[in-house]
Amino acid sequence: MFRKILFKLDEFYIGLILSLFFAVFVYLAEQPNFKIPFFDTIGLKILDKKFELNEGAPKGDEVVIVALDQRSLDKFKKWPFKRQVFTQAMNELSELGAKVIGFDIIFTPEIDKDFSLVFDSLKSYASENIKDKKKEELSNVVASVEKQFHGDTDFNEAVKKFKNVVFGYTFLKHEDLFLVGVDSYEPQEGFKGTTLTQKFYLDDIKNLPLNDAIGFRQSILSVSGSSDYSGFINIETDWDGVNRMIPLVYRYEEELYPHFAFLVTSLFLKDKGGETGIKIDEGKDLKVKIGGIDIPIDDQGYLRINYYGPSGKFKTISMVDLLDKKVKRKDFEGKIVLVGAVASILHDLKTTPFDPKTPGVEIHATIIDNILHKNFISRSGAGILLFEALLAVLFGMIIGIVMKSLPLWTGVPLIGALFVGYLGFDIFYVFPKGKILIVLIPLIEMITIYVAIGLFKFTVVEARAKDIKSKFKHYVADAVVDEMIEKEDLNLGMKRKNLTVLFSDIRDFTTISEKLEPEVLEKLLNRHMTLLTEAIVENRGTVDKFMGDAIMAIFGAPLDLPDHSYYACRAAFRMLEKLRPFNKDLEEQGLPEFRIGVGISTGEVLVGNMGSQQRFNYSVLGNEVNVASRIEELNKQFGTNIIISSSTLDNLGGRGVVRDLGIVRVKGIEKEVKIFALSGIMGPSEELRFEDSKVVRLK
């Protein structure tokens, strides 16, 4: 059974079946529980290369970076900077007309605990031991000195006055504890993250496949508490150390919290209307909108970052220049201003597909620009999976169709052309439109199909070829068998077909057989039939059967032969030509000659395998078989060698040299048949004539 199924397969169906498998595999590869590390590794590197080949510029100029760079460190001497620096920066940005300010900084206490204890002790001592005017003077001095170390009050006032200020904080996950050490993590009190879950049901939040935080690191409450907006600044790092996405939403203590870039962008778009928030749809999937813009996050709340190039793509102004008033109002008015570390010594450099030392604040700027201009890249949506599945099927069909009719080696340039075309389509058309196509799976699919078809050709096709040869090698030419194998024309069932039938037998065979011993007769008859068979197969004919001294052949089956009447007539002349030296040899031995008559007729017959289930032959049925047999017998009556029917003459198209023998009634057929004696035939490169009992080549 399995062998029969294999024999019915061909390259097209192999390509189709395997492509359907890979179409399903495309879907499975997107499932979180079906990740294959090798595919992910190569896929990420290919994605990085796509970014490099599509380097560009930010889509807008809404985002400006105020850099805490090396110049700032040189001027302000010590990190972290005194709060006065940031207070002055807030006031400058307010005067310059900035719309939203985001601090990509964790603000720590300006003085450590030891200094605080000193100031507290001085205040206590002044209160308890110094009286009158000197007490007041000492208290003022202590307060003045303390203010130099602790400028949170002025900074808070500046933040509250400006209002649209977003502070950053960092969420910690379980795996982060292995990096920083469990002992080094001390939970902070009074978390100040902006939450977005007031309208959600608790069960819905619990069932979302989001990142869970176990803790946080935030700016001190004396700073972050001055603003209504705080967002986490986490940037996801893939296993290879490259930052390619952000979690837009985190879950912490049964609440949902938005990313820093989410809050900054929503504040910028606030006055333009449009829905902003997070909701859970009927399918229990998380949906995010910012200012009416749908954000394409994945099932776990991640947003892919659409990078524009290496660091330096956004307008960046040093904190020194801002405070020294060496800036222009147009650079800040109505803009988003992100304040963040750029100097390498501040350790906020990230690895991106373009640059191993990209400041984190630039990544936040990129995310904001992506959102504002809807310049996303994603694999979200069923449409892209359907497209990839259809492409997988198409690739399989193309490879199967081409390799069915062409040699195996052609598969290599074919796969190369398909893959390069697909890659170019993806990199220069699909990717710039914000969609990510998988690249590795189609390549593996094409190689797999090529190898499978190669194995098929070397095993099943070879076995099939042997089967064909075993059936036809004795009665068709080797070239015909090879062509059948090449074309895989194996449909040998009964079917109607227009072809030419040839009959030939030996004249006076009964008399000859009476004169010869059976052993001698058998030997001579075998030589005779061998010569006739050679003449038939040389002219692309098929020996149908041997019947005593007679032979029957067909032209035009099993393979199509457009000019089958011509080849049948040419075979008849070749038969006469081959018998001439054979008969001369018989004459020299004193043996009777083998002279033949040939009958040829053309028409529609039923051709194919016929017989019983146990034994069958490839043969023909129809009137033309009877006509060819009967008119062959008339050669003796008319003294001719080759007689053809009018249907054969019509198919020769004026190339036959004939003599009209009239109309005869053939036994077993009601309709009369017009017959002709064929004495010559003209082909494209030769002319054969039968003159003086010889076949003469005139060309």
DRENPATOR-741384 format. One record per residue (C-alpha): x, y, z. Coordinates in steps of 0.2 Angstrom, whole numbers, padded with zeros to 4 digits, always signed. Layout:
<nodes>
XYZ;...
</nodes>
This chain:
<nodes>
+0000+0000+0000;+0014+0012+0005;+0023+0008-0011;+0008+0012-0021;+0005+0029-0013;+0024+0033-0016;+0022+0028-0034;+0007+0040-0036;+0017+0055-0028;+0027+0067-0038;+0038+0083-0035;+0023+0094-0034;+0013+0085-0021;+0029+0083-0010;+0032+0102-0011;+0013+0105-0007;+0013+0092+0008;+0029+0099+0016;+0024+0117+0013;+0007+0114+0022;+0017+0107+0037;+0028+0123+0037;+0012+0133+0036;+0007+0125+0052;+0024+0127+0059;+0024+0146+0056;+0009+0147+0068;+0016+0136+0081;+0033+0146+0081;+0023+0161+0087;+0016+0152+0103;+0025+0156+0119;+0027+0138+0124;+0034+0133+0107;+0050+0143+0106;+0065+0136+0098;+0081+0144+0104;+0091+0141+0088;+0077+0150+0078;+0076+0164+0090;+0094+0167+0090;+0096+0168+0071;+0079+0177+0070;+0086+0191+0082;+0102+0193+0072;+0092+0194+0056;+0081+0207+0064;+0096+0218+0069;+0102+0217+0051;+0085+0223+0044;+0087+0238+0056;+0105+0242+0049;+0099+0241+0031;+0084+0253+0035;+0093+0266+0045;+0084+0283+0045;+0080+0298+0055;+0066+0301+0069;+0049+0304+0061;+0047+0321+0070;+0056+0334+0081;+0045+0333+0096;+0058+0326+0108;+0073+0335+0114;+0086+0327+0126;+0095+0337+0139;+0111+0327+0142;+0120+0324+0158;+0136+0323+0148;+0155+0323+0152;+0154+0342+0151;+0141+0343+0164;+0151+0331+0175;+0167+0342+0173;+0157+0358+0178;+0147+0352+0192;+0161+0341+0199;+0152+0327+0208;+0138+0315+0204;+0124+0315+0209;+0122+0334+0205;+0115+0345+0218;+0097+0348+0217;+0100+0366+0213;+0106+0361+0196;+0089+0352+0192;+0079+0366+0200;+0088+0379+0188;+0085+0367+0173;+0067+0366+0177;+0065+0385+0178;+0074+0387+0162;+0064+0374+0153;+0048+0382+0159;+0053+0399+0153;+0058+0391+0136;+0040+0384+0134;+0044+0365+0136;+0027+0356+0136;+0032+0340+0145;+0048+0336+0155;+0053+0318+0159;+0067+0313+0171;+0076+0297+0166;+0085+0298+0183;+0083+0290+0200;+0085+0304+0212;+0093+0299+0228;+0095+0308+0245;+0106+0324+0242;+0115+0321+0259;+0118+0304+0267;+0112+0299+0284;+0128+0304+0293;+0126+0322+0288;+0108+0322+0292;+0112+0316+0310;+0125+0330+0311;+0112+0343+0307;+0099+0336+0318;+0111+0336+0332;+0116+0354+0330;+0097+0359+0329;+0094+0349+0345;+0109+0357+0354;+0104+0374+0349;+0087+0371+0355;+0092+0364+0372;+0108+0373+0377;+0108+0391+0368;+0096+0404+0373;+0090+0421+0367;+0098+0429+0352;+0113+0417+0350;+0101+0402+0349;+0092+0410+0334;+0108+0415+0325;+0115+0397+0327;+0098+0390+0320;+0099+0401+0305;+0117+0396+0301;+0113+0378+0303;+0097+0380+0291;+0108+0389+0279;+0121+0376+0278;+0108+0362+0277;+0100+0371+0263;+0116+0370+0253;+0116+0351+0255;+0097+0348+0253;+0088+0358+0239;+0073+0347+0237;+0061+0360+0243;+0065+0372+0228;+0065+0358+0216;+0048+0352+0222;+0041+0369+0220;+0047+0370+0202;+0040+0353+0198;+0023+0357+0205;+0023+0374+0196;+0027+0366+0179;+0015+0351+0182;+0018+0340+0167;+0034+0331+0174;+0036+0313+0174;+0049+0304+0185;+0056+0287+0182;+0058+0272+0193;+0063+0254+0190;+0053+0238+0193;+0062+0223+0200;+0058+0205+0194;+0063+0188+0202;+0078+0186+0190;+0085+0203+0195;+0088+0197+0212;+0101+0185+0205;+0110+0199+0197;+0110+0211+0212;+0110+0199+0226;+0095+0196+0237;+0104+0204+0252;+0107+0220+0243;+0088+0223+0239;+0079+0233+0253;+0061+0237+0249;+0057+0255+0249;+0042+0262+0258;+0028+0273+0250;+0028+0267+0231;+0023+0282+0220;+0020+0274+0203;+0006+0280+0193;-0007+0266+0192;-0020+0263+0178;-0031+0249+0185;-0045+0258+0195;-0058+0252+0183;-0052+0234+0181;-0058+0218+0189;-0045+0210+0200;-0048+0192+0192;-0045+0200+0175;-0028+0208+0180;-0022+0191+0188;-0026+0181+0172;-0016+0192+0160;+0001+0185+0155;+0011+0200+0160;+0027+0203+0169;+0026+0203+0188;+0037+0215+0198;+0042+0210+0216;+0049+0227+0221;+0055+0244+0214;+0068+0257+0215;+0062+0274+0214;+0067+0292+0218;+0065+0298+0236;+0047+0302+0240;+0053+0320+0244;+0056+0322+0225;+0045+0310+0216;+0030+0315+0227;+0030+0332+0220;+0023+0326+0203;+0007+0316+0199;+0016+0306+0186;+0029+0292+0188;+0033+0278+0176;+0045+0263+0176;+0060+0265+0165;+0064+0247+0162;+0070+0242+0145;+0070+0223+0141;+0087+0215+0137;+0086+0199+0126;+0098+0184+0130;+0111+0191+0119;+0112+0208+0129;+0103+0218+0115;+0088+0229+0120;+0075+0227+0107;+0058+0230+0117;+0050+0237+0132;+0037+0231+0143;+0023+0244+0141;+0014+0238+0156;+0019+0229+0173;+0009+0221+0186;+0013+0225+0204;+0003+0220+0219;-0013+0217+0209;-0011+0234+0200;-0006+0238+0182;+0007+0252+0179;+0013+0261+0163;+0030+0264+0156;+0039+0280+0158;+0037+0283+0139;+0018+0279+0140;+0015+0293+0153;+0026+0306+0144;+0018+0303+0127;+0000+0303+0135;+0004+0320+0143;+0010+0327+0127;-0006+0322+0118;-0018+0326+0132;-0024+0342+0124;-0027+0334+0107;-0040+0322+0114;-0041+0304+0110;-0043+0289+0122;-0028+0285+0133;-0028+0270+0144;-0027+0251+0146;-0042+0240+0144;-0046+0221+0143;-0057+0216+0128;-0070+0203+0128;-0056+0190+0123;-0047+0194+0139;-0033+0202+0129;-0024+0218+0134;-0027+0233+0123;-0017+0250+0125;-0021+0267+0118;-0012+0283+0120;-0020+0299+0113;-0032+0288+0102;-0017+0278+0095;-0018+0259+0096;-0001+0252+0103;+0003+0235+0095;+0009+0226+0111;+0011+0207+0111;+0002+0195+0123;+0014+0199+0137;+0013+0218+0135;+0029+0221+0126;+0032+0234+0113;+0045+0232+0100;+0057+0247+0098;+0059+0253+0080;+0076+0260+0081;+0082+0274+0068;+0101+0271+0070;+0115+0273+0081;+0115+0286+0096;+0115+0304+0091;+0098+0303+0081;+0089+0315+0092;+0093+0333+0096;+0104+0333+0111;+0109+0348+0122;+0121+0348+0136;+0114+0353+0153;+0129+0365+0154;+0122+0375+0138;+0105+0375+0145;+0110+0383+0162;+0122+0395+0153;+0107+0400+0142;+0116+0395+0126;+0100+0388+0118;+0086+0394+0107;+0068+0395+0112;+0063+0385+0096;+0072+0370+0102;+0061+0368+0117;+0045+0377+0114;+0030+0365+0114;+0042+0350+0115;+0045+0335+0125;+0061+0336+0135;+0070+0321+0142;+0083+0323+0155;+0095+0309+0156;+0113+0302+0158;+0124+0302+0142;+0141+0301+0150;+0148+0283+0150;+0154+0285+0168;+0135+0286+0173;+0132+0268+0168;+0116+0271+0158;+0122+0265+0141;+0112+0251+0132;+0116+0239+0118;+0104+0241+0103;+0105+0233+0085;+0115+0248+0080;+0126+0253+0094;+0133+0245+0110;+0134+0261+0119;+0117+0270+0117;+0111+0281+0131;+0095+0274+0139;+0087+0291+0137;+0089+0290+0118;+0079+0274+0118;+0065+0282+0128;+0065+0296+0115;+0064+0283+0101;+0049+0275+0109;+0040+0291+0111;+0044+0296+0093;+0037+0278+0088;+0021+0281+0097;+0018+0299+0091;+0021+0295+0073;+0013+0277+0074;+0030+0271+0067;+0029+0253+0075;+0036+0237+0070;+0027+0221+0076;+0021+0204+0072;+0004+0207+0079;-0012+0202+0070;-0018+0186+0062;-0015+0194+0045;+0004+0192+0045;+0003+0174+0050;-0009+0170+0037;+0002+0179+0024;+0017+0169+0029;+0007+0153+0029;+0001+0157+0011;+0019+0161+0006;+0025+0144+0013;+0012+0135+0003;+0017+0146-0013;+0035+0142-0011;+0032+0123-0009;+0021+0123-0025;+0034+0133-0035;+0048+0122-0030;+0038+0106-0034;+0032+0112-0051;+0049+0118-0057;+0058+0103-0050;+0046+0091-0058;+0051+0096-0075;+0069+0102-0073;+0085+0093-0067;+0088+0092-0048;+0103+0104-0049;+0091+0118-0054;+0084+0118-0037;+0099+0127-0030;+0098+0143-0040;+0079+0142-0039;+0080+0142-0020;+0093+0156-0020;+0082+0166-0032;+0066+0163-0021;+0075+0167-0005;+0084+0183-0011;+0068+0189-0018;+0059+0185-0002;+0072+0194+0008;+0072+0209-0003;+0053+0210-0002;+0054+0209+0017;+0069+0221+0020;+0064+0234+0008;+0045+0234+0007;+0037+0224+0022;+0049+0230+0036;+0049+0249+0032;+0030+0247+0033;+0031+0241+0051;+0029+0222+0049;+0042+0209+0054;+0042+0193+0043;+0051+0178+0048;+0066+0174+0037;+0074+0158+0044;+0058+0146+0042;+0055+0150+0024;+0074+0146+0020;+0073+0130+0030;+0057+0125+0021;+0064+0127+0004;+0080+0117+0008;+0069+0104+0016;+0058+0102+0001;+0073+0102-0010;+0081+0088+0000;+0065+0078+0000;+0062+0080-0018;+0081+0075-0021;+0078+0059-0011;+0062+0056-0020;+0070+0057-0037;+0084+0045-0031;+0073+0032-0024;+0055+0032-0029;+0058+0040-0046;+0072+0027-0049;+0061+0013-0044;+0047+0020-0055;+0059+0021-0070;+0064+0003-0067;+0046-0002-0067;+0043+0007-0084;+0058-0001-0092;+0053-0018-0086;+0036-0015-0095;+0042-0007-0111;+0060-0011-0114;+0056-0026-0126;+0044-0017-0137;+0048+0002-0138;+0064+0011-0141;+0076+0016-0127;+0074+0034-0131;+0055+0032-0129;+0057+0024-0113;+0069+0037-0107;+0056+0051-0113;+0042+0042-0103;+0053+0042-0088;+0057+0060-0090;+0040+0066-0093;+0033+0053-0081;+0019+0049-0093;+0013+0034-0083;-0006+0035-0087;-0008+0018-0095;-0026+0016-0092;-0038+0013-0107;-0041+0029-0117;-0047+0035-0134;-0033+0041-0145;-0029+0044-0163;-0014+0034-0169;-0008+0023-0183;-0008+0004-0183;+0004-0007-0193;+0003-0025-0197;+0015-0036-0206;+0017-0055-0210;+0027-0066-0220;+0020-0071-0237;+0018-0090-0240;+0024-0094-0222;+0015-0110-0222;+0025-0116-0237;+0041-0110-0230;+0038-0119-0213;+0035-0135-0222;+0052-0134-0230;+0062-0131-0214;+0065-0140-0198;+0057-0132-0183;+0073-0128-0175;+0080-0119-0191;+0063-0110-0193;+0063-0104-0175;+0080-0097-0177;+0076-0088-0194;+0060-0082-0187;+0068-0074-0172;+0081-0065-0183;+0067-0059-0194;+0057-0052-0180;+0072-0044-0172;+0075-0034-0188;+0057-0029-0190;+0057-0024-0171;+0072-0013-0174;+0064-0004-0189;+0049-0001-0178;+0057+0006-0162;+0070+0016-0173;+0054+0026-0179;+0047+0028-0162;+0034+0014-0163;+0028+0002-0150;+0028-0017-0154;+0011-0022-0148;+0012-0041-0151;+0019-0055-0161;+0007-0067-0169;+0016-0082-0177;+0024-0075-0192;+0015-0058-0190;+0019-0042-0180;+0008-0028-0175;+0014-0011-0170;+0007+0006-0165;+0013+0024-0167;+0007+0038-0156;+0006+0028-0140;+0011+0027-0125;+0019+0044-0129;+0011+0056-0140;+0019+0057-0158;+0012+0071-0168;+0017+0064-0185;+0013+0046-0181;+0007+0041-0199;+0024+0047-0207;+0034+0037-0194;+0023+0021-0197;+0026+0023-0216;+0045+0026-0213;+0046+0011-0202;+0038+0000-0216;+0052+0006-0228;+0065+0002-0215;+0058-0015-0212;+0060-0019-0231;+0077-0011-0231;+0083-0022-0216;+0076-0038-0224;+0086-0036-0240;+0103-0042-0233;+0094-0055-0223;+0086-0062-0238;+0102-0062-0248;+0110-0072-0234;+0095-0085-0235;+0097-0086-0254;+0116-0089-0252;+0112-0103-0240;+0098-0111-0252;+0085-0106-0240;+0068-0098-0244;+0067-0079-0243;+0056-0070-0230;+0046-0058-0240;+0033-0047-0231;+0017-0037-0234;+0013-0022-0223;-0004-0014-0220;-0005+0003-0212;-0021+0012-0206;-0024+0028-0195;-0039+0033-0184;-0046+0033-0167;-0044+0018-0156;-0045+0012-0138;-0027+0010-0131;-0020+0005-0114;-0018-0010-0102;-0031-0023-0105;-0033-0041-0099;-0036-0049-0082;-0031-0043-0065;-0018-0056-0065;-0011-0053-0082;-0013-0039-0094;-0005-0031-0109;-0003-0014-0117;-0013-0015-0133;-0026-0007-0144;-0044-0010-0149;-0054-0003-0164;-0059-0003-0182;-0042+0003-0188;-0034-0012-0180;-0045-0023-0191;-0042-0012-0206;-0023-0013-0205;-0024-0032-0203;-0035-0034-0218;-0027-0023-0230;-0010-0030-0227;-0017-0047-0233;-0021-0038-0250;-0003-0035-0254;-0002-0053-0262;-0017-0049-0273;-0011-0033-0279;+0007-0038-0280;+0012-0024-0268;+0023-0022-0253;+0015-0008-0243;-0004-0004-0243;-0011+0011-0233;-0028+0017-0230;-0035+0034-0236;-0034+0040-0218;-0016+0037-0217;-0013+0045-0234;-0023+0061-0228;-0011+0062-0212;+0004+0061-0223;-0001+0078-0230;+0005+0075-0248;+0022+0067-0243;+0017+0050-0249;+0020+0043-0267;+0006+0031-0270;-0005+0022-0283;-0023+0021-0281;-0029+0003-0278;-0048+0008-0277;-0061+0004-0264;-0062-0012-0255;-0074-0020-0242;-0064-0026-0228;-0070-0041-0219;-0079-0037-0202;-0081-0019-0207;-0097-0012-0215;-0089+0004-0222;-0079+0002-0238;-0061+0008-0237;-0051+0016-0250;-0033+0010-0251;-0017+0015-0259;+0000+0006-0263;+0014+0016-0255;+0029+0016-0266;+0038+0032-0259;+0038+0044-0244;+0046+0061-0243;+0053+0067-0226;+0062+0083-0221;+0079+0076-0224;+0076+0061-0236;+0065+0053-0249;+0062+0034-0248;+0056+0025-0264;+0053+0007-0267;+0060+0003-0285;+0065-0014-0292;+0061-0022-0276;+0074-0011-0267;+0071+0004-0255;+0080+0018-0263;+0086+0034-0253;+0084+0049-0265;+0090+0062-0253;
</nodes>
